[in-house]
């Protein structure tokens, strides 16, 4: 997510009481904490099986790439010297907060970020890429996310942008604001994590990138990252759903829950990047050969859907069930 993006102003736990039909009834927790990954009625956990297909779905899919394969942009091992995926860290309770100097300070949350010594950085400490740092404070149940974060050498940090999220709340970014992601969304709740795949269920939509977006954002996104007004390019926050005809039984064990999640919760476009690239957390337990089989799924196996029926208020991430 380079400067192109700024163009405008668990493992275990008992299930929660069931929420409204059509939304998840599980207890989505940050592994190793008692913090929920946003409330169960948050848009990340909404089911979109019954969402209507957009009239220009075929055009949107073709723009992203109908013949291009689905890609797990995460795995085990290293790529260019860094872990494959977007890591996160649960910091020690009461971790001291440090000041961050933001390039886009008018759309970033101030107040200090609990950056530990030697934090996990997307791409590794020597990366020149997006360099996201994601941190969960387990006592406050607050998620801190930074984009393009670099240490200043004196204990302070500089970053492109930053966002602070109350994981117990459905609060959104102000409309027009970015976050640590181009769409103004939180990053962590959309990542594929090994622990949820091992448990056999992903209960949320998956963060995805496309090569060409348009100058628009759709709820729950709050920010766009393009100057194009081409209606056949996806907006930030655009939702895609995998067709029911894709049979997860034909794929290896590690990717089956991912396929089911894409059919049940779909994918949300959160940044510009490569076609059909799904984001996830690096983990040495991933089997990269199994993840590569996802490439058999092509863009033509997706439809663009209308998720507007989920919205209760544009200022809230709370979702209502679809008919």
PyMOL commands that set and color helices and strands:
alter all, ss='L'
color gray80, all
select helices_A, chain A and resi 3-5+43-45+57-64+105-107+188-190+194-199+248-250+253-264+288-296+299-301+308-310
alter helices_A, ss='H'
color red, helices_A
select strands_A, chain A and resi 71-73+78-79+82-83+89-91+100-102+133-137+142-147+150-151+157-159+161-166+206-210+213-217+234-236+239-242+267-272+277-279+302-305
alter strands_A, ss='S'
color yellow, strands_A
deselect
rebuild
show_as cartoon
